[in-house]
Amino acid sequence: MCFPYRIQQLFEEILSNSRQLKWLSCGFMLEIVTPTSLSSLSNAIANTMEHLSLLDNNIPGNSTLITAVELERFVNLRSLALDFCDFTAEMARVLTDSNHVPLQRLSLLVHNVSIMHKSLDNMPNDEHWKALSRKSTSLRVYIMAFDIKSEDMLKILKPSIPLERIHFDSYITCVSGAIVDLISRQYDKFLTHFILMNDVIDTSGFPDLSDNRNEDPLVLLAWRCTKLSLLAIHGYTVWAHNLIAIARLRGSDLKVLEVTEESIDFDQGELADQDVDPVHNLIEQVSLGLGQPWHAVMDIESLSVFTEPNRHFYREMQNFSEDV
């Protein structure tokens, strides 16, 4: 008997023998969770479970770890975490049924690998999101996107998603200024966390989101999204004067502002002033704006969000869901 199959059997035995289970979280457990694993749970346990997390972007083809029919048993779910391509319109409909308690937290992982093998055609449309929000006015959504093209993000980002947190992590496909602008306009009432990571090798050519624009999209994000409390950026050009503007706009409400040193750039006017050290001035002005001491992130390796994005998402998803 092969080792993965034996582990799968043991996992299903644990599920079938469970008598009290409120939280089932299976994240990136390669070859352990299968599309049939949840069928091992009794109806009594499925009916009382409050959190379900099934994340594995290595499932081949069109296979999913849970179907809408299976989800019907989980009538007491407060929080759910899935691969975005597995969260279908039919699942959204199931969650709005009167016999289901209102869902409070929904964490969705959008991975380019999943999109290559699965379709976005079955994802919820804006009416489905409106129905979910009516069912639970306190529903909040967390999305992490790995290397997703702008045209796919435009399909995914429906206006009625109650999006509270979004994290972009790129190795090949950079986020566009238009996407950041769309997020700031559509989710201004909800957005609290915005993370923008670009794992580029050539640090001499970071993309500039403000290129050919009258207003910097990140500054507009800080202006429009009045609940923004965390902003983290690496691998995109952040102009020093825009960073100061962001700090002044959000002030002490922006609890975390993490920008890597190599992402910060200065315009020629700032560099030409012989009487002012631009780096010292930036640190001073941002600190004054935030109402607390601030400095750029010097060591990118210190950011787990950068070195271990899967683990970061899993940990953040748990924190996101724990208080419901």
HULINSUL-V768093 format. One record per pair of residues at least 6 apart in sequence whose ideal C-beta (glycine too) atoms are under 7 Angstrom apart, sorted by sequence separation. I is the first residue (numbers start at 0). GAP is how many residues later the second one is. D is the distance in Angstrom with one decimal. If there is no record, write none. Layout:
# HULINSUL-V768093
I|GAP|D / I|GAP|D
This chain:
# HULINSUL-V768093
58|6|6.6 / 132|6|5.8 / 199|6|6.7 / 209|6|3.9 / 221|6|6.2 / 286|6|5.3 / 296|6|6.5 / 299|6|5.5 / 300|6|5.9 / 25|7|4.6 / 131|7|6.0 / 167|7|4.8 / 208|7|6.8 / 209|7|6.7 / 246|7|6.9 / 270|7|6.0 / 286|7|4.5 / 303|7|6.8 / 304|7|4.5 / 94|8|5.3 / 144|8|6.7 / 182|8|6.9 / 208|8|4.9 / 269|8|4.6 / 285|8|4.7 / 303|8|5.3 / 55|9|6.3 / 208|9|6.3 / 246|10|6.7 / 53|11|4.1 / 282|11|6.5 / 53|12|5.6 / 265|12|4.9 / 282|12|5.7 / 230|15|7.0 / 242|16|6.5 / 165|17|6.5 / 65|20|6.8 / 67|20|6.2 / 70|20|5.6 / 140|20|5.4 / 142|20|6.5 / 217|20|6.9 / 10|21|5.5 / 32|21|6.4 / 64|21|6.7 / 86|21|5.9 / 140|21|5.6 / 174|21|6.3 / 237|21|5.5 / 242|21|6.7 / 14|22|6.7 / 51|22|6.1 / 63|22|4.4 / 67|22|3.9 / 71|22|5.5 / 139|22|5.5 / 140|22|5.0 / 141|22|6.4 / 227|22|5.8 / 17|23|6.9 / 32|23|6.2 / 67|23|4.7 / 70|23|5.1 / 77|23|6.9 / 79|23|6.3 / 138|23|5.3 / 140|23|6.3 / 141|23|4.2 / 142|23|4.9 / 143|23|4.3 / 144|23|5.2 / 145|23|5.2 / 146|23|5.5 / 218|23|5.2 / 230|23|6.4 / 7|24|6.0 / 15|24|4.3 / 20|24|5.1 / 74|24|5.4 / 83|24|4.3 / 139|24|4.1 / 146|24|5.6 / 148|24|5.5 / 162|24|4.4 / 173|24|5.9 / 217|24|6.3 / 221|24|4.3 / 228|24|6.3 / 231|24|7.0 / 239|24|5.9 / 6|25|5.4 / 11|25|5.8 / 14|25|4.0 / 23|25|6.2 / 48|25|5.7 / 51|25|5.9 / 74|25|5.0 / 75|25|5.4 / 77|25|6.8 / 78|25|6.0 / 83|25|6.2 / 143|25|6.8 / 146|25|5.4 / 147|25|6.5 / 156|25|6.3 / 228|25|6.3 / 229|25|6.4 / 237|25|5.1 / 239|25|6.9 / 7|26|5.8 / 10|26|6.5 / 14|26|5.1 / 24|26|6.8 / 26|26|6.0 / 46|26|6.5 / 49|26|5.9 / 54|26|6.0 / 56|26|6.1 / 67|26|5.2 / 74|26|6.8 / 76|26|6.1 / 77|26|4.8 / 78|26|3.8 / 79|26|5.5 / 80|26|3.9 / 81|26|6.3 / 82|26|5.4 / 83|26|4.2 / 146|26|4.7 / 149|26|4.9 / 152|26|5.3 / 156|26|6.9 / 163|26|5.0 / 215|26|4.6 / 218|26|5.0 / 222|26|5.3 / 227|26|6.2 / 228|26|4.8 / 229|26|4.3 / 230|26|5.4 / 231|26|4.1 / 232|26|4.9 / 233|26|4.3 / 236|26|6.6 / 237|26|5.5 / 238|26|5.7 / 239|26|4.9 / 240|26|6.8 / 3|27|4.1 / 17|27|5.5 / 21|27|6.1 / 22|27|6.6 / 23|27|7.0 / 25|27|6.2 / 27|27|6.0 / 28|27|6.9 / 45|27|3.9 / 48|27|6.4 / 49|27|6.4 / 50|27|6.5 / 77|27|6.9 / 132|27|6.2 / 158|27|5.0 / 162|27|5.6 / 163|27|6.4 / 164|27|6.4 / 167|27|6.8 / 169|27|6.7 / 193|27|6.4 / 208|27|5.9 / 218|27|5.9 / 221|27|4.4 / 228|27|6.9 / 235|27|6.1 / 11|28|4.1 / 20|28|6.0 / 21|28|4.9 / 22|28|4.4 / 23|28|5.5 / 24|28|4.0 / 25|28|5.5 / 26|28|4.5 / 27|28|6.0 / 29|28|5.9 / 34|28|5.3 / 37|28|6.0 / 45|28|5.4 / 46|28|5.6 / 47|28|5.5 / 48|28|6.6 / 49|28|4.7 / 50|28|4.7 / 51|28|5.5 / 52|28|3.9 / 53|28|5.9 / 54|28|6.3 / 82|28|6.9 / 149|28|6.9 / 161|28|5.2 / 162|28|6.2 / 163|28|5.3 / 164|28|3.8 / 165|28|6.0 / 166|28|4.0 / 167|28|5.3 / 168|28|4.7 / 169|28|4.7 / 170|28|5.0 / 217|28|6.4 / 221|28|5.2 / 234|28|6.5 / 236|28|5.2 / 238|28|6.5 / 21|29|6.9 / 34|29|6.3 / 46|29|6.2 / 84|29|4.5 / 102|29|7.0 / 128|29|5.2 / 132|29|5.6 / 149|29|5.7 / 156|29|6.7 / 163|29|6.9 / 167|29|6.5 / 169|29|6.8 / 179|29|5.9 / 205|29|5.8 / 206|29|5.6 / 207|29|4.2 / 209|29|6.8 / 233|29|5.7 / 34|30|5.9 / 42|30|6.0 / 84|30|6.5 / 129|30|4.6 / 205|30|5.6 / 206|30|6.8 / 232|30|5.8 / 239|30|6.1 / 82|31|5.4 / 128|31|3.9 / 205|31|4.5 / 32|32|5.8 / 37|32|5.6 / 91|32|4.2 / 103|32|6.3 / 119|32|6.7 / 125|32|4.5 / 128|32|5.2 / 176|32|4.1 / 209|32|6.9 / 263|32|6.0 / 84|33|4.0 / 88|33|5.9 / 101|33|5.4 / 102|33|5.6 / 105|33|6.7 / 107|33|6.8 / 109|33|6.3 / 114|33|7.0 / 124|33|6.8 / 125|33|5.9 / 173|33|4.7 / 176|33|6.7 / 183|33|6.9 / 256|33|6.5 / 87|34|4.4 / 88|34|6.6 / 101|34|3.2 / 103|34|5.7 / 109|34|6.9 / 111|34|5.8 / 125|34|5.0 / 190|34|4.4 / 193|34|6.6 / 84|35|6.9 / 87|35|6.6 / 88|35|4.8 / 92|35|6.8 / 95|35|4.8 / 103|35|6.2 / 104|35|6.0 / 105|35|4.9 / 106|35|4.4 / 107|35|5.1 / 108|35|5.4 / 109|35|4.4 / 110|35|4.6 / 111|35|4.2 / 119|35|5.6 / 191|35|5.0 / 199|35|5.0 / 260|35|4.2 / 86|36|6.9 / 88|36|6.5 / 91|36|4.0 / 95|36|5.9 / 102|36|5.6 / 109|36|6.9 / 111|36|6.0 / 176|36|6.0 / 180|36|4.8 / 183|36|5.2 / 187|36|4.3 / 190|36|6.5 / 191|36|6.2 / 197|36|6.6 / 198|36|6.5 / 253|36|6.1 / 259|36|6.5 / 260|36|6.6 / 94|37|6.2 / 101|37|7.0 / 114|37|6.1 / 179|37|3.9 / 183|37|4.1 / 187|37|5.1 / 189|37|7.0 / 190|37|6.1 / 191|37|4.9 / 192|37|4.5 / 193|37|5.4 / 194|37|4.6 / 195|37|4.8 / 196|37|5.2 / 197|37|2.7 / 256|37|6.4 / 258|37|5.6 / 259|37|4.7 / 260|37|5.5 / 109|38|5.5 / 179|38|6.6 / 182|38|7.0 / 191|38|6.7 / 196|38|6.2 / 197|38|5.8 / 239|38|6.5 / 243|38|6.8 / 250|38|6.4 / 251|38|6.3 / 258|38|6.5 / 88|39|5.3 / 95|39|4.7 / 180|39|6.3 / 184|39|6.6 / 242|39|6.7 / 246|39|4.4 / 250|39|6.6 / 251|39|4.1 / 257|39|5.4 / 91|40|5.7 / 176|40|4.5 / 183|40|4.5 / 195|40|5.8 / 250|40|6.2 / 251|40|7.0 / 259|40|5.3 / 179|41|6.1 / 183|41|5.9 / 243|41|4.5 / 247|41|4.1 / 239|42|4.8 / 243|42|5.9 / 246|42|3.0 / 242|43|5.9 / 246|43|5.0 / 243|45|6.3 / 257|45|7.0 / 109|46|6.4 / 139|50|6.7 / 56|52|6.7 / 54|54|5.7 / 56|54|4.3 / 56|56|5.3 / 60|56|6.0 / 61|56|5.8 / 56|57|5.4 / 59|57|6.9 / 205|57|6.2 / 202|59|5.1 / 233|66|6.1 / 83|72|6.9 / 233|72|6.1 / 231|73|6.5 / 196|108|6.4 / 196|109|5.8 / 194|110|6.2 / 168|140|4.7 / 166|146|6.9 / 164|155|6.7 / 143|169|4.5 / 141|174|7.0 / 141|175|6.4 / 141|178|5.0 / 108|204|6.2 / 106|210|4.2 / 106|213|6.0 / 106|214|7.0 / 104|215|5.7 / 104|216|4.6 / 104|219|5.5 / 103|220|4.0 / 80|236|5.0 / 78|242|3.8 / 78|245|5.6 / 77|246|4.6 / 54|259|7.0 / 52|264|6.6 / 50|270|5.7 / 27|282|5.6 / 27|286|7.0 / 26|287|4.3 / 24|293|6.9
